[in-house]
Amino acid sequence: MRRLILIALFSFGFTFASAQTWEAGGFLGSSGYMGDINPVKPLKFTDFAFGAQIKRNFDGYWSAKLAFMQGRLQGNDANSSNVYQTQRNLNFYSPISELSLQVEFNLFKYLAGGDIYGYGSRKVSPYLFLGVGAFSFNPLTEYNGNEIELIAVQTEAVAYKNNALSVPYGSGVKYNIKGNLNLIGEIGYRTAFTDYLDDISGRYPDFTVISPISPISQQLSDRSEIPKIGLPGNQRGDFRPRDTYMFAGISLTYTFVSNKCFAF
């Protein structure tokens, strides 16, 4: 993941040297998750998130953006109103880091770069975006006062990777404050090409015929109270093939319009 980030930033930095209509800025906001613990609340943002972006404005309508985002995801069955989830009693939290390349489309001809250098004439414009991303995650939980990496425990007797691809999509509103400064509000969702953001996906395994990876594999696989619900083969997840994570927040960007080289 780190190597991918460095390669992408170097490529964009090299192109930046001859650019006249580029933007760079930072992001502050919140992150959230939808999956087996939160299946129905798309606006459940729970944790602080931050990021940075480099953007190429092709005209008043189209832009391409390279963005890095860092946040945290979490979910807890104990907070659910669903009876099955409270019985299941699973929980997790995970850091998440994402690098993505996105295409933005402004609904109005946006004035990126101010009155002199801007392509368009509208100081405010809503926009849509779509892209492709790569991200890393690491679901964790607390057990007997200790922090446990769930990916190493294999609670469903499945070995999965801690990185995957995603499809970012969403919308926002851009506002040209003055000249080169832009204020941007955005909400975006990511369809993750994994169902293990929360370490929950399929069925309870049969640890009588499968050797646990860890002495606590079985305890963390089925954390329900007596009577236990985690019988081998019983449903553990919701069987949807992919989880979702999201970011929402505000960006402040600066548009570079000179012919001078930008030093990274």
Legacy VTK file of the C-alpha trace (Angstrom):
# vtk DataFile Version 3.0
C-alpha trace
ASCII
DATASET POLYDATA
POINTS 264 float
0.000 0.000 0.000
2.790 2.430 0.939
4.659 1.669 -2.300
1.501 2.302 -4.337
1.017 5.673 -2.651
4.605 6.766 -3.351
4.423 5.734 -7.018
1.145 7.576 -7.553
2.355 10.746 -5.830
5.597 10.735 -7.809
3.690 10.359 -11.095
1.360 13.209 -10.250
4.231 15.363 -9.002
6.121 14.916 -12.281
3.084 16.025 -14.302
2.545 18.922 -11.885
5.718 20.640 -13.132
4.088 21.814 -16.368
0.527 22.240 -15.116
-1.386 25.500 -15.042
-4.748 24.430 -13.645
-4.055 22.111 -10.744
-5.433 22.138 -7.202
-3.986 20.816 -3.969
-5.535 20.741 -0.538
-6.504 18.909 2.608
-9.608 17.166 3.926
-11.147 16.997 7.409
-14.261 15.057 8.240
-15.612 11.734 9.415
-15.548 8.069 8.399
-18.107 5.306 8.706
-18.951 1.779 7.694
-21.829 -0.351 6.403
-21.739 -4.122 6.548
-22.768 -7.080 8.655
-23.007 -5.018 11.865
-24.470 -1.873 10.273
-26.498 -3.089 7.281
-29.024 -0.240 6.879
-27.655 3.130 8.092
-25.779 4.922 5.272
-25.296 8.096 7.345
-23.700 6.443 10.375
-20.381 8.300 10.500
-18.544 7.450 13.699
-14.895 8.570 13.641
-12.537 11.362 12.674
-10.973 11.234 9.202
-8.456 13.357 7.307
-6.779 13.382 3.920
-5.061 15.213 1.087
-5.700 15.597 -2.621
-4.181 16.728 -5.909
-6.581 17.619 -8.703
-6.266 18.421 -12.418
-9.018 20.669 -13.810
-9.496 19.968 -17.526
-12.252 22.573 -17.985
-15.191 23.998 -16.041
-16.905 20.608 -15.942
-14.330 17.810 -15.718
-11.543 17.104 -13.210
-9.354 14.173 -12.183
-8.319 13.802 -8.550
-5.733 11.735 -6.702
-6.703 11.491 -3.034
-5.328 9.907 0.113
-7.723 9.311 3.018
-7.142 8.053 6.545
-9.905 7.143 9.003
-11.325 4.574 11.394
-14.254 2.178 11.141
-16.210 0.510 13.927
-19.334 -1.480 14.686
-20.881 -3.152 17.731
-23.795 -5.614 17.811
-24.568 -4.468 21.354
-25.791 -1.122 19.959
-28.213 -2.734 17.493
-31.992 -2.953 17.872
-31.938 -6.244 15.947
-32.480 -9.213 18.288
-30.210 -11.544 16.323
-27.350 -9.036 16.384
-27.564 -8.462 20.142
-27.460 -12.248 20.618
-24.523 -12.572 18.199
-22.639 -9.934 20.242
-19.762 -9.265 17.831
-17.797 -6.010 17.508
-14.756 -4.572 15.747
-12.810 -1.412 15.035
-10.287 -0.849 12.278
-7.978 1.833 10.896
-8.401 2.379 7.171
-6.080 4.026 4.640
-7.103 4.671 1.041
-5.475 5.914 -2.137
-7.914 6.620 -4.973
-8.109 8.142 -8.422
-11.436 9.831 -9.153
-13.157 11.663 -11.994
-15.366 14.622 -11.061
-18.154 16.156 -13.125
-19.445 19.638 -12.212
-23.129 20.174 -12.911
-22.393 23.854 -13.632
-19.376 25.381 -15.384
-17.314 25.926 -12.246
-14.929 28.851 -11.821
-11.826 26.897 -10.819
-8.874 29.237 -10.415
-10.633 32.547 -9.904
-11.908 35.296 -12.188
-8.728 35.611 -14.260
-7.649 32.003 -14.752
-10.882 30.132 -14.189
-12.460 28.062 -16.950
-16.072 28.704 -15.990
-18.272 31.423 -14.574
-20.092 29.805 -11.628
-18.644 30.308 -8.154
-20.799 27.480 -6.808
-21.428 24.098 -8.372
-22.627 20.690 -7.197
-20.635 17.776 -8.588
-20.588 13.980 -8.873
-17.566 11.690 -8.735
-16.616 8.103 -9.536
-13.283 6.339 -9.322
-11.157 3.396 -8.299
-9.226 2.969 -5.073
-6.938 0.706 -3.076
-7.146 0.507 0.689
-5.749 -1.299 3.723
-7.569 -2.237 6.931
-7.034 -4.306 10.084
-10.116 -5.344 12.118
-9.452 -5.411 15.868
-11.425 -6.235 19.002
-10.985 -6.173 22.772
-10.917 -9.507 24.612
-10.144 -9.881 28.319
-8.492 -6.471 28.311
-6.285 -7.213 25.309
-6.419 -5.898 21.749
-6.719 -8.770 19.272
-6.034 -8.670 15.518
-8.995 -10.592 14.119
-7.331 -11.241 10.763
-4.809 -13.468 12.550
-7.434 -15.363 14.566
-9.531 -16.487 11.551
-12.905 -16.516 13.319
-14.559 -18.071 10.257
-11.593 -20.322 9.424
-10.950 -18.129 6.379
-7.647 -16.435 5.556
-8.243 -13.024 3.998
-5.967 -10.138 3.049
-5.814 -6.804 4.853
-5.963 -4.830 1.579
-8.398 -4.687 -1.332
-9.725 -2.551 -4.153
-12.760 -0.291 -3.895
-15.049 1.827 -6.071
-15.473 5.374 -4.674
-18.585 7.330 -5.678
-20.527 10.267 -4.299
-21.323 13.949 -4.597
-20.473 17.342 -3.204
-20.597 21.110 -3.619
-17.714 23.395 -4.625
-17.492 27.073 -3.702
-14.848 29.450 -5.028
-14.154 31.590 -1.963
-11.963 34.086 -3.782
-9.312 33.806 -6.462
-7.435 30.547 -6.042
-9.169 29.324 -2.865
-11.961 26.746 -2.991
-14.144 25.311 -0.240
-15.578 21.864 -0.953
-18.125 19.773 0.942
-18.330 16.089 -0.015
-19.928 12.794 0.945
-18.577 9.639 -0.657
-19.135 5.900 -0.410
-16.763 3.073 -1.258
-17.890 -0.349 -2.398
-15.149 -2.588 -1.011
-14.094 -5.732 -2.839
-14.038 -7.638 0.439
-16.667 -8.720 2.958
-14.257 -8.761 5.889
-13.970 -5.109 6.928
-15.767 -6.201 10.095
-14.314 -9.765 10.166
-17.837 -11.121 9.521
-19.036 -12.727 6.304
-20.357 -16.282 6.125
-21.078 -19.107 8.588
-19.783 -20.314 11.939
-17.040 -22.892 11.338
-16.840 -26.303 12.956
-13.794 -26.105 15.207
-14.199 -29.781 16.136
-12.931 -30.724 12.678
-10.885 -27.581 11.915
-7.869 -26.791 14.067
-8.173 -23.238 15.434
-5.459 -20.849 14.309
-5.369 -19.412 17.824
-6.475 -20.701 21.249
-9.156 -17.984 21.275
-10.422 -18.498 17.712
-13.581 -20.250 18.870
-14.287 -17.762 21.664
-14.037 -14.787 19.299
-15.980 -16.566 16.555
-19.014 -17.047 18.809
-19.315 -14.363 21.493
-22.986 -15.006 22.193
-24.204 -15.716 25.718
-25.563 -19.109 26.740
-27.451 -20.599 24.971
-24.839 -20.222 22.228
-26.069 -19.445 18.677
-22.799 -20.174 16.841
-23.474 -23.759 15.890
-21.301 -25.032 13.019
-22.862 -24.052 9.695
-25.221 -21.476 11.190
-25.380 -18.048 9.577
-22.865 -15.600 11.051
-22.888 -12.754 8.495
-25.577 -11.349 6.209
-24.159 -13.129 3.100
-23.822 -9.878 1.147
-20.597 -10.173 -0.869
-19.134 -6.717 -0.108
-18.905 -4.221 2.729
-18.985 -0.445 2.327
-17.040 2.372 3.975
-17.533 6.106 3.584
-16.069 9.545 4.165
-17.810 12.904 4.561
-16.273 16.281 5.252
-14.844 19.542 3.997
-11.788 20.288 1.843
-9.923 23.547 1.381
-7.945 23.654 -1.872
-5.655 26.090 -3.666
-5.512 26.332 -7.467
-2.069 26.674 -9.051
-2.153 28.708 -12.230
1.446 29.776 -12.887
3.923 28.188 -15.299
6.493 27.738 -12.553
7.384 24.252 -11.404
5.622 23.020 -8.325
8.094 21.604 -5.817
6.882 18.524 -3.972
LINES 1 265
264 0 1 2 3 4 5 6 7 8 9 10 11 12 13 14 15 16 17 18 19 20 21 22 23 24 25 26 27 28 29 30 31 32 33 34 35 36 37 38 39 40 41 42 43 44 45 46 47 48 49 50 51 52 53 54 55 56 57 58 59 60 61 62 63 64 65 66 67 68 69 70 71 72 73 74 75 76 77 78 79 80 81 82 83 84 85 86 87 88 89 90 91 92 93 94 95 96 97 98 99 100 101 102 103 104 105 106 107 108 109 110 111 112 113 114 115 116 117 118 119 120 121 122 123 124 125 126 127 128 129 130 131 132 133 134 135 136 137 138 139 140 141 142 143 144 145 146 147 148 149 150 151 152 153 154 155 156 157 158 159 160 161 162 163 164 165 166 167 168 169 170 171 172 173 174 175 176 177 178 179 180 181 182 183 184 185 186 187 188 189 190 191 192 193 194 195 196 197 198 199 200 201 202 203 204 205 206 207 208 209 210 211 212 213 214 215 216 217 218 219 220 221 222 223 224 225 226 227 228 229 230 231 232 233 234 235 236 237 238 239 240 241 242 243 244 245 246 247 248 249 250 251 252 253 254 255 256 257 258 259 260 261 262 263
